[in-house]
Amino acid sequence: MQRYDLVAIGEPLIEFNQARGEDPRAWRQGCGGDTSNVAIAAARLGARVAYVTRLGDDAFGRQFRALWSAEGIALDGVETDAEAPTGVYFVTHGPSGHAFAYLRAGSAASRLAPSNLPLGVIRAARALHVSGISQAISTSACDAVFAAIATARECGARVFYDPNLRPKLWPRERARAIALATIALSDWCLPSLEDAEWAFGAGEPDAVIDACRRAGARGVVYKRGADGCVIDDGRTRVAIAAHRVTSVDATGAGDCFDGAFAARLAAGDEAVTAARYANAAAAIATTGYGAVDPLPRPRDVESQLMQAA
C-alpha cells in the first residue's frame, strides 16, 4: 500500500445549499461533511490523500465515491454499509450568516467503530486528521476516532484535530471532556472562534492558545474567521491577518484551512508559512457557494498571496 500525506476519518454529508435568488425554495445540491472537505482541499493542493468512512448503498454514496475518485483521493478506507443511509444536511442563509440543519441520525458513517477501521490505511498515513463532529455522531464513531489516533501515533504519524464542536450534537460537558482528551493526543489543534467560546468560555487568542497548550497540544492554530488566525508552534506565536475578499458563503472555510495547512506541512513548509498559505486558501473558499466547489487550486492561492504581498 502506498503512503499517504494525509488520511482523514469522518462523516461525509450530501449538501443542499439554499440558493440566493428570486426563489427561496431553490437549493444547490452538492457534497459536504467537514472531514471530506478537508480531504478534498488537501488533495486539490497537492497532497496524497485517503479517506476513511462508511457510505450508504445509495445514490448519494455513489456520488461521493465518484467525487473522491475525480479529486484523486484513495478509496481504500471507504466501506459501503447496506443497512444505513448516507447523511444529508441543509444550509440556509440569513442576516446573521449561514445555519445548518441535519438528517444524519443512524447514518452509515455513524456506524464507524474500532472493529471496522481499515487499519492498513491508517498505518500508511504520515498525518491523520480527525474532528469533533466525527466523535459526536455516535459512541462507536468516537471510539473509532480514538482507535485511529492510537494507530497513527504508533506508526509515527502526526495527528491534526479540529474540535469542530457543535452544541446540537452533544452535551457541553461531554463535548469538552472529549475535546480535551483528544487535544492531549494531537500534534496540531485547530480550533475556531466558536469552538473556543463554547469549550473554554473565551475567544481572546492568548487565552485560547494557552488553554490548548495546557491540554497538551504541541501546536495550535486558532482560526478566527474574518480576523485571520494565530499560530503557536511551541516556539513562537504569530498573528496572521485575514485576506479581504468578497465573501458569500463561509461553509467549509475552516475545513479548507485544515486541508491546506496539512498539505503545505506535507510539502515541507515551516508551520508559520503553511498557516499563511492556509489563511489565504480559506479566504478564497468563502467567495463561492457550497463546501466543495470554491475549494481552491494552488494557482488560486498563489495569486491571492501575491495580491496581499
C-alpha positions in Angstrom: 0.0 0.0 0.0 1.3 3.5 -0.9 2.0 6.1 1.8 -0.4 9.0 2.2 0.4 12.6 3.2 -2.9 12.8 4.9 -5.7 10.3 6.0 -8.9 11.9 7.2 -11.6 10.0 9.0 -15.2 11.1 9.5 -18.7 11.6 8.0 -19.5 12.8 4.5 -22.8 14.5 4.1 -24.8 15.4 1.0 -25.4 19.1 1.0 -28.4 21.1 0.0 -27.4 24.8 0.0 -30.1 27.4 -0.2 -29.7 29.4 -3.4 -29.6 33.2 -3.3 -32.1 34.4 -5.9 -35.8 35.1 -6.6 -37.0 31.6 -5.5 -36.1 30.9 -1.8 -37.2 27.3 -2.4 -34.3 26.6 -4.8 -31.4 24.5 -3.5 -28.0 23.7 -4.9 -27.1 20.1 -4.3 -23.5 19.3 -3.5 -21.2 17.3 -1.2 -20.0 18.3 2.2 -19.1 17.0 5.6 -16.1 18.5 7.4 -13.5 15.8 7.1 -14.5 15.1 3.4 -14.0 18.8 2.8 -10.5 18.6 4.4 -9.6 15.7 2.3 -10.6 17.4 -0.9 -8.9 20.7 0.0 -5.6 18.9 0.7 -5.8 16.8 -2.5 -6.5 19.8 -4.6 -3.5 21.5 -3.1 -1.1 18.6 -4.0 -1.3 16.2 -1.1 -1.7 12.4 -1.4 -4.9 11.8 0.5 -7.0 8.8 1.6 -10.4 9.0 3.3 -11.9 6.6 5.9 -15.6 6.4 6.2 -18.8 4.4 5.6 -21.4 5.2 3.0 -24.9 4.1 2.4 -25.6 1.8 -0.6 -27.5 4.6 -2.3 -27.2 7.2 -5.0 -25.6 9.7 -2.6 -22.9 7.2 -1.5 -22.1 6.5 -5.2 -21.9 10.3 -5.8 -19.3 10.6 -3.1 -17.2 7.8 -4.5 -17.3 9.5 -7.9 -16.3 12.8 -6.4 -13.4 11.5 -4.4 -12.1 9.5 -7.3 -12.2 12.6 -9.5 -10.3 14.5 -6.8 -7.6 11.8 -6.7 -8.5 10.6 -3.2 -7.8 7.0 -2.4 -10.9 4.9 -1.6 -9.2 2.1 0.2 -10.7 3.1 3.5 -14.2 3.7 2.2 -16.8 0.9 3.0 -20.4 0.6 2.0 -23.0 -0.2 4.6 -26.1 -1.8 3.1 -28.1 -1.2 6.2 -27.7 2.6 6.7 -28.1 5.7 4.5 -25.6 8.4 3.6 -26.3 11.5 5.7 -27.7 14.8 4.4 -27.6 18.4 5.6 -29.1 21.7 4.6 -27.6 25.2 4.6 -29.8 28.3 4.9 -28.7 31.9 4.7 -29.9 35.0 6.6 -28.8 38.3 8.1 -26.6 36.6 10.8 -24.9 34.3 8.3 -25.4 30.6 7.5 -27.3 28.0 9.5 -27.3 24.2 9.3 -30.0 21.5 9.7 -29.1 17.8 9.5 -30.6 14.4 8.6 -27.8 12.2 9.9 -29.3 10.1 12.7 -28.3 6.5 12.0 -26.1 7.3 9.0 -23.7 4.8 7.6 -20.7 6.9 8.9 -22.2 6.9 12.4 -21.7 3.1 12.4 -17.9 3.6 12.2 -16.3 1.5 15.1 -12.9 0.3 16.1 -13.8 -3.1 14.7 -14.4 -1.9 11.2 -11.5 0.5 10.9 -9.2 0.0 7.8 -6.0 -0.1 10.0 -3.8 -0.6 7.0 -4.8 2.7 5.5 -4.3 4.5 8.8 -0.8 2.9 9.2 0.1 4.2 5.8 -0.6 7.8 6.9 2.1 10.4 7.5 -0.7 12.5 9.1 -4.2 11.8 10.4 -7.0 14.4 10.5 -9.8 13.9 13.0 -12.8 16.0 14.0 -15.0 16.6 17.0 -18.0 16.1 14.7 -16.9 12.5 14.0 -16.7 12.0 17.7 -20.2 13.4 18.4 -22.2 11.4 15.9 -22.2 8.2 17.9 -20.3 6.5 20.7 -18.9 3.9 18.3 -17.6 6.6 15.9 -16.0 8.4 18.9 -14.3 5.2 19.9 -13.2 4.7 16.2 -11.5 8.1 16.2 -9.5 7.4 19.4 -8.5 4.0 17.9 -7.4 5.7 14.7 -5.3 8.2 16.7 -3.7 5.4 18.7 -2.8 3.5 15.5 -1.5 6.6 13.8 0.7 7.6 16.8 2.1 4.1 17.0 3.2 4.5 13.4 4.8 7.9 13.9 2.1 9.9 12.1 1.2 13.5 13.1 -2.3 14.0 14.4 -4.4 17.0 13.4 -7.5 17.7 15.5 -10.3 20.2 14.6 -12.6 20.3 17.7 -15.5 21.5 15.4 -17.7 21.5 18.5 -21.4 21.5 17.6 -23.8 22.2 20.6 -26.7 20.5 18.8 -24.8 17.2 18.6 -23.9 16.6 22.2 -23.9 18.0 25.8 -21.3 20.6 26.5 -19.6 18.8 29.4 -19.2 15.6 27.3 -18.0 17.6 24.3 -15.5 19.5 26.4 -14.2 16.3 28.0 -13.7 14.5 24.7 -12.1 17.6 23.1 -9.6 18.0 25.9 -8.7 14.3 25.8 -8.2 14.5 22.1 -6.2 17.7 22.2 -3.8 15.9 24.5 -3.1 13.4 21.8 -2.7 16.0 19.0 0.3 17.4 17.3 -1.8 20.2 15.9 -5.1 21.5 17.4 -7.1 23.7 15.0 -9.9 25.4 17.0 -12.3 28.0 15.6 -13.7 31.0 17.4 -16.9 29.1 18.0 -15.0 26.2 19.5 -13.1 28.4 21.8 -16.1 30.3 23.2 -18.1 27.1 23.8 -15.3 24.9 25.2 -13.2 27.5 27.0 -15.5 30.3 27.6 -13.1 32.8 26.0 -12.3 34.0 22.5 -9.1 36.0 23.2 -6.2 34.5 21.3 -3.7 34.1 24.1 -6.2 32.6 26.4 -7.4 30.1 23.8 -4.0 29.0 22.7 -2.7 28.8 26.3 -5.7 26.5 27.2 -5.0 24.2 24.2 -1.3 24.1 25.2 -2.2 23.3 28.8 -4.4 20.5 27.5 -1.3 19.0 25.7 -1.4 20.2 22.1 2.1 20.5 20.7 1.0 23.2 18.2 -2.1 25.3 17.9 -3.7 27.3 15.0 -6.6 29.4 16.3 -8.9 30.1 13.3 -10.6 33.5 13.8 -12.6 33.9 10.6 -12.6 37.5 9.4 -9.8 38.2 11.9 -7.4 35.8 10.4 -5.6 33.3 12.6 -3.0 32.9 15.3 -0.4 30.1 15.2 1.7 28.8 18.1 4.2 26.1 17.0 5.7 25.7 20.5 8.5 28.2 19.9 6.7 31.3 18.6 3.3 32.8 18.4 2.3 34.7 15.3 -0.9 36.5 14.3 -1.7 36.4 10.6 -4.1 39.0 9.2 -7.2 38.0 7.2 -7.5 38.5 3.5 -10.1 40.9 2.3 -12.3 39.1 -0.2 -15.9 39.3 -1.3 -17.4 36.6 0.9 -20.7 35.0 0.1 -20.7 31.7 2.0 -18.4 30.6 4.8 -19.5 26.9 4.5 -16.3 24.7 4.7 -13.8 27.6 5.1 -12.4 26.2 8.3 -12.1 22.8 6.7 -10.3 24.3 3.7 -7.8 25.8 6.2 -7.2 22.5 7.8 -6.6 20.7 4.5 -4.4 23.5 3.1 -2.3 23.6 6.3 -1.8 19.8 6.3 -0.9 19.8 2.6 1.7 22.5 3.0 3.3 20.9 6.0 3.5 17.7 4.0 5.2 19.6 1.2 7.9 20.8 3.7 6.7 24.3 4.6 7.5 25.7 8.1 4.4 25.9 10.2 4.0 29.7 10.0 4.4 29.6 6.2 1.9 26.8 6.0 -0.6 28.8 8.1 -0.2 31.9 5.9 -1.0 29.7 2.9 -4.0 28.1 4.6 -5.3 31.5 5.7 -5.3 32.6 2.0 -6.9 29.3 0.9 -9.7 29.6 3.5 -10.5 33.2 2.4 -10.9 32.0 -1.2 -13.2 29.3 -0.1 -15.7 31.9 1.2 -16.1 33.5 -2.3 -18.4 30.8 -3.7 -21.3 28.8 -2.6 -21.2 25.3 -1.1 -18.5 23.3 0.7 -16.6 21.9 -2.3 -16.9 24.0 -5.4 -15.0 27.0 -4.0 -12.1 25.0 -2.6 -9.0 26.5 -4.3 -6.3 25.1 -6.5 -2.6 26.1 -6.0 -2.7 28.8 -8.6 -5.6 30.4 -6.8 -3.8 30.5 -3.5 -0.6 31.8 -5.0 -2.5 34.6 -6.8 -4.2 35.6 -3.5 -0.9 35.6 -1.7 0.7 37.8 -4.4 -2.2 40.3 -4.2 -1.8 40.6 -0.5 2.0 41.0 -0.6 
